[in-house]
Amino acid sequence: MTSSSGPFSLDGRVALITGGAKGIGAGVVRMLAEAGARVAIADLDIAEAEALAGGLRAEGLEARAFAVNLADEAQIVALVEDVSEQLGAPWVLVNNAGIQDRELLLEGTAAEWDRMNAINARAPFLLTREVARRMIAAGQGGRIVNLASCSLAGQMIKGLAAYMGSKGALAALTQASALELVEHGITVNTILPGGVGTPGAMGAKGPPAEGPARRPPPLGRCEPIDIAGAVLYFASPVARYATNQVLCVDAGWSVS
């Protein structure tokens, strides 16, 4: 086991990251583990999660994989219980998992809207509820970081009605959660990632991407580590007084 010291240390803290097996989630998992956190990698793809956890353990870091279907409330409740029993009550929750298929507004279906919101908005609500209960019982405060989308800061591409609706709900959840949890020393913040070449983004289904986001950002395409750095900031001791905040990490796309 390794430990980290300094203003960004999470030494010994338990961090639960959803969708942590690959993409942005995997970057967050590594960043928090290297900061000293005991990371719980929650993912539908348990094989990928186990592989990542095993690799981190081989490096002397603490990581454990947990299988979960975020569309199932019972599995979310069981996930938080399992993490708490095996690692301890989470002190950091990163609501990262999400789906991002495209469907044009005039061709939209209620089924797709419901599917998107079940993972991108309903699941973070349930996770926030369950983890916050554990945080409050532990009496040591905590950090909750929600990953929404920079599409909320400016139009990106067509076909994102359901996706943006779900991410808008997630951003609003941050505001409500920050208010209700601040008295318990729990901070809640939102990150708006720019375009990141993750498996989920590259494999998204739907019509061809058309819109402003086709232009390249001036600083280049973001990598998972760029988003992970923002997560580490909000999770770390230096952000103890930052709550109900929104940080856009988009490589300068919003000013181009």
C-alpha positions as CSV (number, residue, x, y, z in Angstrom):
1,M,0.0,0.0,0.0
2,T,1.2,3.5,-0.8
3,S,0.2,6.8,0.8
4,S,0.0,10.3,-0.4
5,S,0.6,13.5,1.6
6,G,0.1,17.1,0.8
7,P,-2.8,19.5,0.1
8,F,-4.4,17.0,-2.4
9,S,-4.0,13.9,-0.3
10,L,-6.9,11.5,0.1
11,D,-4.9,9.1,2.2
12,G,-7.1,6.4,3.6
13,R,-10.4,8.0,2.3
14,V,-12.8,5.7,0.6
15,A,-13.8,6.9,-2.9
16,L,-16.7,5.3,-4.9
17,I,-16.5,6.0,-8.6
18,T,-19.3,4.8,-10.9
19,G,-18.5,3.9,-14.5
20,G,-15.0,3.5,-13.3
21,A,-13.8,0.7,-15.5
22,K,-12.8,2.8,-18.5
23,G,-12.8,6.2,-20.1
24,I,-13.1,9.2,-17.8
25,G,-14.0,7.0,-14.9
26,A,-10.8,5.0,-15.2
27,G,-8.8,8.2,-15.2
28,V,-10.6,9.4,-12.1
29,V,-10.0,6.0,-10.4
30,R,-6.3,6.2,-11.0
31,M,-6.0,9.8,-10.0
32,L,-7.8,9.3,-6.7
33,A,-5.9,6.1,-6.0
34,E,-2.6,7.8,-6.6
35,A,-3.7,10.5,-4.1
36,G,-4.0,7.8,-1.5
37,A,-7.7,6.9,-1.7
38,R,-9.1,3.4,-1.3
39,V,-11.1,3.3,-4.5
40,A,-14.2,1.3,-5.2
41,I,-14.7,0.8,-9.0
42,A,-18.4,0.4,-9.7
43,D,-19.3,-0.7,-13.2
44,L,-21.6,-2.9,-15.2
45,D,-18.6,-4.4,-16.9
46,I,-17.1,-6.2,-13.9
47,A,-14.4,-7.9,-16.0
48,E,-12.9,-4.5,-17.0
49,A,-13.4,-3.2,-13.4
50,E,-11.5,-6.2,-12.0
51,A,-8.7,-5.8,-14.5
52,L,-8.2,-2.2,-13.6
53,A,-8.4,-2.9,-9.9
54,G,-5.9,-5.7,-10.2
55,G,-3.5,-3.5,-12.1
56,L,-3.7,-0.8,-9.5
57,R,-3.1,-3.2,-6.7
58,A,0.0,-4.5,-8.5
59,E,1.3,-0.9,-8.2
60,G,0.7,-0.9,-4.5
61,L,-2.5,1.1,-4.7
62,E,-5.8,0.2,-3.0
63,A,-8.7,-0.7,-5.4
64,R,-11.6,-3.1,-5.5
65,A,-14.2,-3.8,-8.2
66,F,-18.0,-3.9,-7.7
67,A,-20.6,-5.0,-10.2
68,V,-23.7,-2.8,-10.5
69,N,-26.5,-2.1,-12.9
70,L,-27.3,1.6,-12.2
71,A,-30.8,1.2,-13.7
72,D,-31.7,-1.0,-10.7
73,E,-32.4,0.7,-7.4
74,A,-31.9,-2.5,-5.4
75,Q,-28.5,-2.9,-6.9
76,I,-27.5,0.6,-6.1
77,V,-28.5,0.2,-2.4
78,A,-26.6,-3.1,-2.3
79,L,-23.5,-1.5,-3.9
80,V,-23.3,1.2,-1.2
81,E,-23.8,-1.4,1.5
82,D,-21.1,-3.7,0.0
83,V,-18.6,-0.9,-0.4
84,S,-19.2,0.3,3.2
85,E,-18.8,-3.2,4.6
86,Q,-15.7,-4.0,2.6
87,L,-13.8,-0.7,2.6
88,G,-15.7,1.6,4.9
89,A,-18.2,4.4,4.4
90,P,-17.4,6.4,1.2
91,W,-16.0,9.8,1.9
92,V,-16.0,10.6,-1.8
93,L,-18.7,9.8,-4.4
94,V,-18.1,10.5,-8.0
95,N,-21.2,10.2,-10.1
96,N,-19.4,9.6,-13.4
97,A,-21.3,6.8,-15.2
98,G,-23.5,7.9,-18.1
99,I,-24.8,7.0,-21.5
100,Q,-24.7,9.4,-24.4
101,D,-26.4,8.0,-27.5
102,R,-28.0,10.5,-29.8
103,E,-31.6,10.8,-31.0
104,L,-33.0,13.8,-33.0
105,L,-35.7,15.7,-31.2
106,L,-38.4,15.2,-33.8
107,E,-37.6,11.5,-33.8
108,G,-37.4,11.2,-30.0
109,T,-39.1,8.5,-28.0
110,A,-40.2,8.4,-24.4
111,A,-38.4,5.1,-24.1
112,E,-35.0,6.7,-25.0
113,W,-35.7,9.7,-22.7
114,D,-36.5,7.3,-19.8
115,R,-33.4,5.1,-20.5
116,M,-31.1,8.1,-20.6
117,N,-32.5,9.6,-17.4
118,A,-32.5,6.3,-15.5
119,I,-28.7,6.2,-15.8
120,N,-27.6,9.8,-16.0
121,A,-30.0,11.4,-13.5
122,R,-32.0,8.9,-11.4
123,A,-29.0,6.7,-10.5
124,P,-26.9,9.7,-9.2
125,F,-29.9,10.7,-7.1
126,L,-30.2,7.3,-5.6
127,L,-26.4,7.1,-5.1
128,T,-26.3,10.5,-3.5
129,R,-29.1,9.5,-1.1
130,E,-27.5,6.3,-0.1
131,V,-23.9,7.5,0.2
132,A,-24.9,10.7,2.0
133,R,-26.7,8.6,4.6
134,R,-23.4,6.8,5.2
135,M,-21.4,10.0,5.3
136,I,-23.7,11.6,7.8
137,A,-23.6,8.5,10.0
138,A,-19.8,8.5,9.9
139,G,-19.8,12.2,11.0
140,Q,-16.7,13.2,9.0
141,G,-18.2,15.1,6.2
142,G,-17.6,14.1,2.6
143,R,-17.3,15.1,-1.1
144,I,-19.8,14.4,-3.9
145,V,-18.7,15.3,-7.5
146,N,-21.2,15.0,-10.3
147,L,-20.0,14.8,-13.9
148,A,-22.4,16.5,-16.2
149,S,-21.5,17.9,-19.7
150,C,-20.2,21.1,-21.2
151,S,-23.1,20.8,-23.6
152,L,-24.9,22.6,-20.7
153,A,-22.7,25.6,-21.3
154,G,-23.2,25.9,-25.0
155,Q,-24.8,23.9,-27.9
156,M,-22.7,21.0,-29.0
157,I,-24.3,18.7,-31.6
158,K,-27.8,17.7,-32.7
159,G,-29.4,14.7,-31.1
160,L,-28.7,15.5,-27.4
161,A,-32.2,16.4,-26.2
162,A,-32.5,13.4,-23.8
163,Y,-28.8,13.5,-22.9
164,M,-28.8,17.2,-22.1
165,G,-32.1,16.9,-20.3
166,S,-30.5,14.2,-18.0
167,K,-27.3,16.1,-17.5
168,G,-29.3,19.3,-16.7
169,A,-31.1,17.3,-14.1
170,L,-27.8,16.1,-12.7
171,A,-26.6,19.7,-12.4
172,A,-29.8,20.7,-10.6
173,L,-29.3,17.7,-8.3
174,T,-26.0,19.3,-7.3
175,Q,-27.7,22.5,-6.2
176,A,-30.4,20.7,-4.2
177,S,-27.9,18.3,-2.6
178,A,-25.4,21.1,-1.8
179,L,-28.1,23.0,0.2
180,E,-29.4,20.0,2.1
181,L,-26.0,18.4,2.9
182,V,-23.9,21.5,3.7
183,E,-24.8,21.4,7.4
184,H,-23.2,17.9,7.6
185,G,-19.9,19.1,6.1
186,I,-20.6,17.4,2.8
187,T,-19.7,19.4,-0.4
188,V,-21.4,18.8,-3.7
189,N,-20.0,20.2,-7.0
190,T,-20.4,19.7,-10.7
191,I,-17.8,19.3,-13.5
192,L,-18.7,19.9,-17.1
193,P,-16.3,17.8,-19.2
194,G,-15.6,18.8,-22.8
195,G,-15.1,16.4,-25.6
196,V,-13.1,13.3,-24.5
197,G,-12.3,10.4,-26.8
198,T,-13.7,7.7,-24.5
199,P,-15.1,4.3,-25.6
200,G,-18.6,5.5,-24.7
201,A,-18.3,8.7,-26.8
202,M,-16.7,7.0,-29.8
203,G,-19.3,4.2,-29.7
204,A,-22.4,6.4,-29.2
205,K,-25.2,5.4,-31.5
206,G,-27.4,7.8,-33.4
207,P,-27.3,10.2,-36.4
208,P,-23.9,11.6,-37.6
209,A,-22.6,14.3,-35.2
210,E,-23.5,17.8,-36.6
211,G,-23.1,21.1,-34.8
212,P,-20.7,23.5,-33.2
213,A,-18.7,20.8,-31.4
214,R,-17.3,19.6,-34.7
215,R,-14.8,22.4,-34.5
216,P,-11.7,21.4,-32.5
217,P,-11.1,23.1,-29.2
218,P,-8.1,25.5,-29.2
219,L,-6.1,23.6,-26.6
220,G,-6.7,20.2,-28.1
221,R,-9.1,17.3,-27.2
222,C,-9.4,16.6,-23.5
223,E,-8.1,13.4,-22.0
224,P,-9.5,11.5,-19.0
225,I,-6.7,12.8,-16.8
226,D,-7.8,16.4,-17.5
227,I,-11.2,15.7,-16.0
228,A,-9.7,13.6,-13.3
229,G,-7.6,16.5,-12.1
230,A,-10.8,18.6,-11.6
231,V,-12.4,15.7,-9.7
232,L,-9.3,15.5,-7.4
233,Y,-9.5,19.2,-6.7
234,F,-13.1,19.0,-5.5
235,A,-12.4,15.8,-3.6
236,S,-9.3,17.2,-1.9
237,P,-8.8,19.2,1.4
238,V,-8.0,22.4,-0.6
239,A,-11.6,22.5,-1.8
240,R,-13.2,22.2,1.7
241,Y,-15.1,25.5,1.2
242,A,-16.1,24.9,-2.4
243,T,-19.7,23.7,-2.7
244,N,-22.5,24.2,-5.2
245,Q,-19.9,25.1,-7.9
246,V,-19.6,24.3,-11.6
247,L,-16.3,23.8,-13.3
248,C,-16.1,23.5,-17.1
249,V,-13.1,21.6,-18.4
250,D,-13.4,22.0,-22.2
251,A,-9.9,22.8,-23.5
252,G,-11.1,26.3,-24.4
253,W,-14.0,25.2,-26.7
254,S,-16.3,27.7,-25.0
255,V,-14.1,30.7,-26.0
256,S,-13.4,29.6,-29.6
